[in-house]
Amino acid sequence: MFKIAKDKIIGAIIILIGALLGVFYTLGSFVDYLMESLWNVPQGFDITSSWLGLDLFDWRLFVVAPLTLVVVLVAIIAIWIGYSMLTTPAPVPLEELEEELAAEEEELALEEEREED
């Protein structure tokens, strides 16, 4: 038996899914559009006529679905950024940080003088 690493199997599955998705998207968008517009085929690329009353190879579906997905993803990212900004505490003013650093430096200098004595 061949022993294949788990990550190689996952990689092969991703390649297969990507290739099938590319073929499906090309047939559904570009080929269907060409068939309807240039080649005057009224049904377009219509292998599966309908699924729940929806033409799976309608080129308009292949334009609207990715755009909708992009808009939803951008909205989710905006919500995440807004939530992060809302729940993150305000930063400490720079003047306070400088005062703390100066105090720590003075403490270190005093400790060094004590050690030398």
N, CA, C and O atoms as a GROMACS GRO file, in nm:
protein
  468
    1MET      N    1   0.083  -0.119   0.000
    1MET     CA    2   0.000   0.000   0.000
    1MET      C    3   0.087   0.125   0.000
    1MET      O    4   0.196   0.127   0.057
    2PHE      N    5   0.036   0.227  -0.065
    2PHE     CA    6   0.106   0.354  -0.064
    2PHE      C    7   0.070   0.430   0.062
    2PHE      O    8  -0.046   0.431   0.105
    3LYS      N    9   0.170   0.493   0.121
    3LYS     CA   10   0.145   0.575   0.239
    3LYS      C   11   0.158   0.721   0.197
    3LYS      O   12   0.268   0.768   0.168
    4ILE      N   13   0.046   0.792   0.195
    4ILE     CA   14   0.042   0.932   0.153
    4ILE      C   15   0.009   1.018   0.274
    4ILE      O   16  -0.080   0.986   0.353
    5ALA      N   17   0.082   1.127   0.286
    5ALA     CA   18   0.060   1.217   0.399
    5ALA      C   19  -0.078   1.284   0.387
    5ALA      O   20  -0.130   1.304   0.278
    6LYS      N   21  -0.133   1.316   0.502
    6LYS     CA   22  -0.267   1.376   0.508
    6LYS      C   23  -0.273   1.509   0.432
    6LYS      O   24  -0.371   1.537   0.363
    7ASP      N   25  -0.167   1.592   0.445
    7ASP     CA   26  -0.168   1.721   0.377
    7ASP      C   27  -0.163   1.706   0.225
    7ASP      O   28  -0.216   1.791   0.153
    8LYS      N   29  -0.101   1.598   0.175
    8LYS     CA   30  -0.098   1.575   0.030
    8LYS      C   31  -0.236   1.534  -0.021
    8LYS      O   32  -0.276   1.573  -0.130
    9ILE      N   33  -0.309   1.457   0.059
    9ILE     CA   34  -0.446   1.419   0.021
    9ILE      C   35  -0.535   1.542   0.019
    9ILE      O   36  -0.616   1.560  -0.073
   10ILE      N   37  -0.522   1.627   0.120
   10ILE     CA   38  -0.600   1.751   0.123
   10ILE      C   39  -0.564   1.839   0.004
   10ILE      O   40  -0.653   1.900  -0.057
   11GLY      N   41  -0.436   1.846  -0.031
   11GLY     CA   42  -0.394   1.923  -0.148
   11GLY      C   43  -0.455   1.870  -0.276
   11GLY      O   44  -0.499   1.947  -0.361
   12ALA      N   45  -0.458   1.737  -0.291
   12ALA     CA   46  -0.518   1.677  -0.410
   12ALA      C   47  -0.668   1.706  -0.418
   12ALA      O   48  -0.721   1.733  -0.526
   13ILE      N   49  -0.735   1.702  -0.303
   13ILE     CA   50  -0.879   1.732  -0.300
   13ILE      C   51  -0.903   1.878  -0.338
   13ILE      O   52  -0.998   1.908  -0.411
   14ILE      N   53  -0.819   1.968  -0.289
   14ILE     CA   54  -0.833   2.110  -0.322
   14ILE      C   55  -0.811   2.133  -0.471
   14ILE      O   56  -0.883   2.210  -0.534
   15ILE      N   57  -0.712   2.065  -0.529
   15ILE     CA   58  -0.688   2.077  -0.674
   15ILE      C   59  -0.809   2.028  -0.752
   15ILE      O   60  -0.852   2.093  -0.847
   16LEU      N   61  -0.864   1.914  -0.714
   16LEU     CA   62  -0.978   1.858  -0.783
   16LEU      C   63  -1.100   1.950  -0.773
   16LEU      O   64  -1.168   1.975  -0.873
   17ILE      N   65  -1.128   2.000  -0.654
   17ILE     CA   66  -1.241   2.090  -0.635
   17ILE      C   67  -1.220   2.219  -0.714
   17ILE      O   68  -1.314   2.270  -0.776
   18GLY      N   69  -1.098   2.272  -0.712
   18GLY     CA   70  -1.069   2.393  -0.788
   18GLY      C   71  -1.088   2.374  -0.937
   18GLY      O   72  -1.143   2.461  -1.005
   19ALA      N   73  -1.041   2.261  -0.989
   19ALA     CA   74  -1.057   2.233  -1.133
   19ALA      C   75  -1.204   2.218  -1.170
   19ALA      O   76  -1.249   2.273  -1.271
   20LEU      N   77  -1.279   2.143  -1.089
   20LEU     CA   78  -1.422   2.127  -1.117
   20LEU      C   79  -1.496   2.260  -1.107
   20LEU      O   80  -1.583   2.289  -1.190
   21LEU      N   81  -1.463   2.341  -1.008
   21LEU     CA   82  -1.525   2.472  -0.994
   21LEU      C   83  -1.492   2.561  -1.114
   21LEU      O   84  -1.580   2.632  -1.163
   22GLY      N   85  -1.367   2.556  -1.162
   22GLY     CA   86  -1.329   2.635  -1.280
   22GLY      C   87  -1.405   2.593  -1.404
   22GLY      O   88  -1.451   2.678  -1.480
   23VAL      N   89  -1.419   2.463  -1.426
   23VAL     CA   90  -1.494   2.414  -1.542
   23VAL      C   91  -1.641   2.452  -1.530
   23VAL      O   92  -1.700   2.502  -1.626
   24PHE      N   93  -1.700   2.430  -1.413
   24PHE     CA   94  -1.840   2.463  -1.391
   24PHE      C   95  -1.865   2.613  -1.411
   24PHE      O   96  -1.963   2.651  -1.476
   25TYR      N   97  -1.778   2.697  -1.356
   25TYR     CA   98  -1.795   2.842  -1.368
   25TYR      C   99  -1.780   2.886  -1.514
   25TYR      O  100  -1.855   2.972  -1.560
   26THR      N  101  -1.683   2.829  -1.586
   26THR     CA  102  -1.663   2.866  -1.726
   26THR      C  103  -1.784   2.826  -1.810
   26THR      O  104  -1.831   2.905  -1.894
   27LEU      N  105  -1.836   2.705  -1.789
   27LEU     CA  106  -1.955   2.662  -1.864
   27LEU      C  107  -2.076   2.747  -1.828
   27LEU      O  108  -2.154   2.784  -1.915
   28GLY      N  109  -2.091   2.779  -1.701
   28GLY     CA  110  -2.208   2.853  -1.657
   28GLY      C  111  -2.205   2.999  -1.692
   28GLY      O  112  -2.310   3.059  -1.712
   29SER      N  113  -2.089   3.058  -1.699
   29SER     CA  114  -2.085   3.202  -1.725
   29SER      C  115  -2.050   3.232  -1.870
   29SER      O  116  -2.134   3.282  -1.945
   30PHE      N  117  -1.929   3.203  -1.909
   30PHE     CA  118  -1.879   3.244  -2.040
   30PHE      C  119  -1.947   3.168  -2.154
   30PHE      O  120  -1.995   3.230  -2.249
   31VAL      N  121  -1.952   3.036  -2.146
   31VAL     CA  122  -2.010   2.956  -2.255
   31VAL      C  123  -2.160   2.981  -2.266
   31VAL      O  124  -2.212   2.992  -2.376
   32ASP      N  125  -2.230   2.989  -2.152
   32ASP     CA  126  -2.373   3.015  -2.154
   32ASP      C  127  -2.402   3.152  -2.215
   32ASP      O  128  -2.495   3.166  -2.295
   33TYR      N  129  -2.324   3.252  -2.179
   33TYR     CA  130  -2.343   3.386  -2.234
   33TYR      C  131  -2.318   3.387  -2.385
   33TYR      O  132  -2.395   3.447  -2.460
   34LEU      N  133  -2.212   3.320  -2.429
   34LEU     CA  134  -2.185   3.313  -2.573
   34LEU      C  135  -2.298   3.243  -2.648
   34LEU      O  136  -2.338   3.288  -2.755
   35MET      N  137  -2.348   3.135  -2.593
   35MET     CA  138  -2.454   3.061  -2.659
   35MET      C  139  -2.581   3.144  -2.670
   35MET      O  140  -2.650   3.140  -2.772
   36GLU      N  141  -2.613   3.221  -2.566
   36GLU     CA  142  -2.734   3.304  -2.571
   36GLU      C  143  -2.717   3.426  -2.659
   36GLU      O  144  -2.811   3.462  -2.731
   37SER      N  145  -2.602   3.490  -2.658
   37SER     CA  146  -2.587   3.617  -2.728
   37SER      C  147  -2.534   3.601  -2.871
   37SER      O  148  -2.595   3.652  -2.965
   38LEU      N  149  -2.423   3.532  -2.887
   38LEU     CA  150  -2.362   3.524  -3.020
   38LEU      C  151  -2.414   3.410  -3.106
   38LEU      O  152  -2.430   3.425  -3.227
   39TRP      N  153  -2.441   3.297  -3.045
   39TRP     CA  154  -2.479   3.180  -3.122
   39TRP      C  155  -2.630   3.160  -3.128
   39TRP      O  156  -2.676   3.062  -3.186
   40ASN      N  157  -2.707   3.249  -3.068
   40ASN     CA  158  -2.854   3.250  -3.073
   40ASN      C  159  -2.918   3.119  -3.031
   40ASN      O  160  -3.014   3.073  -3.093
   41VAL      N  161  -2.867   3.060  -2.927
   41VAL     CA  162  -2.929   2.942  -2.867
   41VAL      C  163  -3.013   2.993  -2.751
   41VAL      O  164  -2.958   3.039  -2.652
   42PRO      N  165  -3.148   2.986  -2.761
   42PRO     CA  166  -3.231   3.052  -2.660
   42PRO      C  167  -3.213   2.998  -2.518
   42PRO      O  168  -3.222   3.075  -2.423
   43GLN      N  169  -3.188   2.870  -2.503
   43GLN     CA  170  -3.172   2.814  -2.368
   43GLN      C  171  -3.030   2.827  -2.316
   43GLN      O  172  -3.006   2.806  -2.197
   44GLY      N  173  -2.935   2.859  -2.401
   44GLY     CA  174  -2.796   2.867  -2.360
   44GLY      C  175  -2.741   2.729  -2.331
   44GLY      O  176  -2.787   2.631  -2.389
   45PHE      N  177  -2.645   2.720  -2.244
   45PHE     CA  178  -2.586   2.593  -2.205
   45PHE      C  179  -2.678   2.533  -2.100
   45PHE      O  180  -2.667   2.565  -1.982
   46ASP      N  181  -2.769   2.445  -2.143
   46ASP     CA  182  -2.876   2.399  -2.055
   46ASP      C  183  -2.874   2.248  -2.042
   46ASP      O  184  -2.959   2.180  -2.100
   47ILE      N  185  -2.777   2.195  -1.968
   47ILE     CA  186  -2.772   2.050  -1.946
   47ILE      C  187  -2.871   2.013  -1.837
   47ILE      O  188  -2.954   1.924  -1.855
   48THR      N  189  -2.864   2.081  -1.725
   48THR     CA  190  -2.961   2.059  -1.619
   48THR      C  191  -3.060   2.174  -1.626
   48THR      O  192  -3.026   2.288  -1.595
   49SER      N  193  -3.179   2.144  -1.667
   49SER     CA  194  -3.278   2.248  -1.696
   49SER      C  195  -3.309   2.334  -1.575
   49SER      O  196  -3.302   2.457  -1.582
   50SER      N  197  -3.343   2.272  -1.466
   50SER     CA  198  -3.375   2.354  -1.350
   50SER      C  199  -3.359   2.272  -1.223
   50SER      O  200  -3.369   2.150  -1.222
   51TRP      N  201  -3.332   2.344  -1.118
   51TRP     CA  202  -3.323   2.286  -0.985
   51TRP      C  203  -3.391   2.383  -0.892
   51TRP      O  204  -3.343   2.494  -0.870
   52LEU      N  205  -3.503   2.343  -0.839
   52LEU     CA  206  -3.588   2.431  -0.760
   52LEU      C  207  -3.631   2.553  -0.841
   52LEU      O  208  -3.645   2.663  -0.788
   53GLY      N  209  -3.653   2.532  -0.971
   53GLY     CA  210  -3.694   2.641  -1.059
   53GLY      C  211  -3.583   2.736  -1.095
   53GLY      O  212  -3.610   2.846  -1.141
   54LEU      N  213  -3.458   2.695  -1.075
   54LEU     CA  214  -3.342   2.782  -1.099
   54LEU      C  215  -3.252   2.718  -1.203
   54LEU      O  216  -3.209   2.604  -1.185
   55ASP      N  217  -3.223   2.789  -1.311
   55ASP     CA  218  -3.133   2.738  -1.414
   55ASP      C  219  -2.990   2.745  -1.361
   55ASP      O  220  -2.937   2.854  -1.340
   56LEU      N  221  -2.930   2.629  -1.341
   56LEU     CA  222  -2.796   2.625  -1.281
   56LEU      C  223  -2.688   2.684  -1.370
   56LEU      O  224  -2.585   2.730  -1.320
   57PHE      N  225  -2.709   2.682  -1.502
   57PHE     CA  226  -2.608   2.734  -1.593
   57PHE      C  227  -2.648   2.868  -1.654
   57PHE      O  228  -2.609   2.899  -1.766
   58ASP      N  229  -2.724   2.947  -1.582
   58ASP     CA  230  -2.760   3.080  -1.630
   58ASP      C  231  -2.645   3.174  -1.600
   58ASP      O  232  -2.600   3.182  -1.486
   59TRP      N  233  -2.597   3.246  -1.701
   59TRP     CA  234  -2.479   3.329  -1.683
   59TRP      C  235  -2.504   3.441  -1.582
   59TRP      O  236  -2.411   3.486  -1.515
   60ARG      N  237  -2.630   3.486  -1.570
   60ARG     CA  238  -2.660   3.592  -1.474
   60ARG      C  239  -2.637   3.545  -1.330
   60ARG      O  240  -2.594   3.622  -1.244
   61LEU      N  241  -2.665   3.417  -1.304
   61LEU     CA  242  -2.639   3.361  -1.172
   61LEU      C  243  -2.490   3.363  -1.141
   61LEU      O  244  -2.450   3.385  -1.026
   62PHE      N  245  -2.408   3.339  -1.242
   62PHE     CA  246  -2.264   3.335  -1.222
   62PHE      C  247  -2.203   3.475  -1.209
   62PHE      O  248  -2.087   3.488  -1.172
   63VAL      N  249  -2.280   3.577  -1.239
   63VAL     CA  250  -2.234   3.714  -1.217
   63VAL      C  251  -2.282   3.764  -1.081
   63VAL      O  252  -2.206   3.824  -1.005
   64VAL      N  253  -2.409   3.738  -1.051
   64VAL     CA  254  -2.470   3.790  -0.928
   64VAL      C  255  -2.416   3.719  -0.804
   64VAL      O  256  -2.389   3.784  -0.703
   65ALA      N  257  -2.402   3.587  -0.809
   65ALA     CA  258  -2.360   3.512  -0.690
   65ALA      C  259  -2.221   3.553  -0.640
   65ALA      O  260  -2.207   3.579  -0.520
   66PRO      N  261  -2.118   3.561  -0.725
   66PRO     CA  262  -1.987   3.606  -0.673
   66PRO      C  263  -1.988   3.750  -0.623
   66PRO      O  264  -1.924   3.782  -0.524
   67LEU      N  265  -2.061   3.838  -0.693
   67LEU     CA  266  -2.068   3.976  -0.647
   67LEU      C  267  -2.137   3.986  -0.511
   67LEU      O  268  -2.094   4.062  -0.424
   68THR      N  269  -2.244   3.909  -0.494
   68THR     CA  270  -2.312   3.906  -0.364
   68THR      C  271  -2.218   3.854  -0.256
   68THR      O  272  -2.214   3.909  -0.146
   69LEU      N  273  -2.144   3.749  -0.287
   69LEU     CA  274  -2.049   3.694  -0.191
   69LEU      C  275  -1.942   3.796  -0.153
   69LEU      O  276  -1.907   3.808  -0.036
   70VAL      N  277  -1.891   3.870  -0.250
   70VAL     CA  278  -1.789   3.973  -0.222
   70VAL      C  279  -1.847   4.083  -0.133
   70VAL      O  280  -1.782   4.126  -0.038
   71VAL      N  281  -1.969   4.127  -0.163
   71VAL     CA  282  -2.031   4.233  -0.083
   71VAL      C  283  -2.053   4.184   0.061
   71VAL      O  284  -2.027   4.258   0.156
   72VAL      N  285  -2.100   4.062   0.077
   72VAL     CA  286  -2.123   4.008   0.211
   72VAL      C  287  -1.990   3.995   0.287
   72VAL      O  288  -1.984   4.027   0.405
   73LEU      N  289  -1.884   3.947   0.219
   73LEU     CA  290  -1.754   3.935   0.285
   73LEU      C  291  -1.698   4.070   0.327
   73LEU      O  292  -1.641   4.083   0.435
   74VAL      N  293  -1.713   4.171   0.241
   74VAL     CA  294  -1.666   4.306   0.276
   74VAL      C  295  -1.746   4.359   0.395
   74VAL      O  296  -1.689   4.423   0.484
   75ALA      N  297  -1.876   4.333   0.398
   75ALA     CA  298  -1.958   4.376   0.511
   75ALA      C  299  -1.916   4.306   0.640
   75ALA      O  300  -1.910   4.370   0.746
   76ILE      N  301  -1.886   4.177   0.632
   76ILE     CA  302  -1.841   4.103   0.752
   76ILE      C  303  -1.708   4.158   0.801
   76ILE      O  304  -1.688   4.174   0.922
   77ILE      N  305  -1.616   4.189   0.710
   77ILE     CA  306  -1.486   4.245   0.749
   77ILE      C  307  -1.506   4.382   0.813
   77ILE      O  308  -1.441   4.414   0.912
   78ALA      N  309  -1.597   4.464   0.757
   78ALA     CA  310  -1.624   4.595   0.815
   78ALA      C  311  -1.682   4.582   0.956
   78ALA      O  312  -1.646   4.656   1.046
   79ILE      N  313  -1.774   4.487   0.973
   79ILE     CA  314  -1.832   4.463   1.105
   79ILE      C  315  -1.724   4.419   1.203
   79ILE      O  316  -1.723   4.464   1.318
   80TRP      N  317  -1.635   4.331   1.160
   80TRP     CA  318  -1.528   4.282   1.246
   80TRP      C  319  -1.434   4.396   1.287
   80TRP      O  320  -1.395   4.406   1.404
   81ILE      N  321  -1.397   4.481   1.191
   81ILE     CA  322  -1.309   4.595   1.222
   81ILE      C  323  -1.378   4.690   1.320
   81ILE      O  324  -1.317   4.735   1.416
   82GLY      N  325  -1.506   4.720   1.295
   82GLY     CA  326  -1.580   4.808   1.385
   82GLY      C  327  -1.591   4.750   1.525
   82GLY      O  328  -1.575   4.822   1.623
   83TYR      N  329  -1.618   4.620   1.534
   83TYR     CA  330  -1.626   4.555   1.665
   83TYR      C  331  -1.491   4.560   1.737
   83TYR      O  332  -1.485   4.587   1.857
   84SER      N  333  -1.383   4.535   1.663
   84SER     CA  334  -1.249   4.540   1.723
   84SER      C  335  -1.218   4.680   1.774
   84SER      O  336  -1.162   4.696   1.883
   85MET      N  337  -1.253   4.781   1.696
   85MET     CA  338  -1.227   4.918   1.739
   85MET      C  339  -1.313   4.955   1.859
   85MET      O  340  -1.269   5.029   1.947
   86LEU      N  341  -1.435   4.905   1.863
   86LEU     CA  342  -1.526   4.936   1.972
   86LEU      C  343  -1.484   4.871   2.102
   86LEU      O  344  -1.498   4.931   2.209
   87THR      N  345  -1.433   4.749   2.097
   87THR     CA  346  -1.402   4.675   2.220
   87THR      C  347  -1.257   4.688   2.265
   87THR      O  348  -1.223   4.642   2.374
   88THR      N  349  -1.172   4.749   2.185
   88THR     CA  350  -1.032   4.768   2.224
   88THR      C  351  -1.020   4.891   2.312
   88THR      O  352  -1.072   4.997   2.278
   89PRO      N  353  -0.952   4.878   2.426
   89PRO     CA  354  -0.938   4.995   2.513
   89PRO      C  355  -0.852   5.104   2.446
   89PRO      O  356  -0.767   5.076   2.362
   90ALA      N  357  -0.878   5.227   2.487
   90ALA     CA  358  -0.805   5.340   2.430
   90ALA      C  359  -0.657   5.330   2.470
   90ALA      O  360  -0.625   5.284   2.579
   91PRO      N  361  -0.568   5.374   2.382
   91PRO     CA  362  -0.426   5.368   2.415
   91PRO      C  363  -0.389   5.471   2.523
   91PRO      O  364  -0.456   5.573   2.539
   92VAL      N  365  -0.282   5.441   2.594
   92VAL     CA  366  -0.232   5.531   2.697
   92VAL      C  367  -0.168   5.651   2.628
   92VAL      O  368  -0.092   5.633   2.532
   93PRO      N  369  -0.196   5.773   2.674
   93PRO     CA  370  -0.135   5.890   2.612
   93PRO      C  371   0.018   5.883   2.619
   93PRO      O  372   0.074   5.827   2.713
   94LEU      N  373   0.084   5.939   2.521
   94LEU     CA  374   0.228   5.933   2.508
   94LEU      C  375   0.299   6.000   2.626
   94LEU      O  376   0.405   5.954   2.669
   95GLU      N  377   0.242   6.107   2.678
   95GLU     CA  378   0.304   6.176   2.791
   95GLU      C  379   0.314   6.085   2.912
   95GLU      O  380   0.415   6.085   2.982
   96GLU      N  381   0.208   6.007   2.939
   96GLU     CA  382   0.210   5.916   3.053
   96GLU      C  383   0.315   5.808   3.035
   96GLU      O  384   0.383   5.770   3.131
   97LEU      N  385   0.329   5.759   2.914
   97LEU     CA  386   0.431   5.657   2.886
   97LEU      C  387   0.572   5.713   2.909
   97LEU      O  388   0.658   5.647   2.967
   98GLU      N  389   0.592   5.836   2.862
   98GLU     CA  390   0.724   5.898   2.881
   98GLU      C  391   0.754   5.916   3.030
   98GLU      O  392   0.867   5.894   3.073
   99GLU      N  393   0.654   5.956   3.108
   99GLU     CA  394   0.674   5.973   3.252
   99GLU      C  395   0.706   5.840   3.318
   99GLU      O  396   0.794   5.833   3.404
  100GLU      N  397   0.636   5.733   3.278
  100GLU     CA  398   0.663   5.600   3.334
  100GLU      C  399   0.804   5.555   3.300
  100GLU      O  400   0.875   5.501   3.385
  101LEU      N  401   0.846   5.575   3.176
  101LEU     CA  402   0.981   5.536   3.136
  101LEU      C  403   1.087   5.614   3.213
  101LEU      O  404   1.188   5.558   3.256
  102ALA      N  405   1.063   5.743   3.230
  102ALA     CA  406   1.159   5.825   3.305
  102ALA      C  407   1.168   5.777   3.449
  102ALA      O  408   1.278   5.769   3.505
  103ALA      N  409   1.055   5.744   3.510
  103ALA     CA  410   1.054   5.695   3.649
  103ALA      C  411   1.127   5.561   3.658
  103ALA      O  412   1.204   5.540   3.752
  104GLU      N  413   1.105   5.472   3.562
  104GLU     CA  414   1.175   5.342   3.563
  104GLU      C  415   1.325   5.361   3.545
  104GLU      O  416   1.404   5.292   3.610
  105GLU      N  417   1.366   5.452   3.460
  105GLU     CA  418   1.509   5.477   3.439
  105GLU      C  419   1.572   5.532   3.568
  105GLU      O  420   1.684   5.494   3.603
  106GLU      N  421   1.502   5.619   3.637
  106GLU     CA  422   1.554   5.674   3.762
  106GLU      C  423   1.568   5.562   3.866
  106GLU      O  424   1.667   5.557   3.939
  107GLU      N  425   1.468   5.473   3.872
  107GLU     CA  426   1.474   5.361   3.966
  107GLU      C  427   1.594   5.272   3.936
  107GLU      O  428   1.666   5.231   4.027
  108LEU      N  429   1.615   5.242   3.809
  108LEU     CA  430   1.728   5.158   3.770
  108LEU      C  431   1.860   5.225   3.805
  108LEU      O  432   1.953   5.159   3.853
  109ALA      N  433   1.868   5.355   3.780
  109ALA     CA  434   1.990   5.427   3.812
  109ALA      C  435   2.016   5.425   3.963
  109ALA      O  436   2.131   5.407   4.005
  110LEU      N  437   1.912   5.442   4.045
  110LEU     CA  438   1.927   5.437   4.190
  110LEU      C  439   1.970   5.298   4.236
  110LEU      O  440   2.055   5.285   4.325
  111GLU      N  441   1.912   5.194   4.178
  111GLU     CA  442   1.949   5.058   4.215
  111GLU      C  443   2.094   5.029   4.180
  111GLU      O  444   2.165   4.964   4.257
  112GLU      N  445   2.139   5.076   4.064
  112GLU     CA  446   2.278   5.057   4.024
  112GLU      C  447   2.373   5.128   4.119
  112GLU      O  448   2.479   5.075   4.153
  113GLU      N  449   2.335   5.249   4.164
  113GLU     CA  450   2.420   5.322   4.258
  113GLU      C  451   2.426   5.250   4.391
  113GLU      O  452   2.532   5.246   4.454
  114ARG      N  453   2.314   5.190   4.436
  114ARG     CA  454   2.312   5.117   4.561
  114ARG      C  455   2.401   4.992   4.552
  114ARG      O  456   2.471   4.957   4.647
  115GLU      N  457   2.397   4.924   4.437
  115GLU     CA  458   2.478   4.805   4.418
  115GLU      C  459   2.627   4.838   4.416
  115GLU      O  460   2.709   4.759   4.464
  116GLU      N  461   2.662   4.954   4.362
  116GLU     CA  462   2.803   4.994   4.356
  116GLU      C  463   2.856   5.027   4.496
  116GLU      O  464   2.974   5.009   4.523
  117ASP      N  465   2.770   5.075   4.583
  117ASP     CA  466   2.813   5.114   4.719
  117ASP      C  467   2.832   4.995   4.804
  117ASP      O  468   2.868   5.008   4.921
   0.00000   0.00000   0.00000
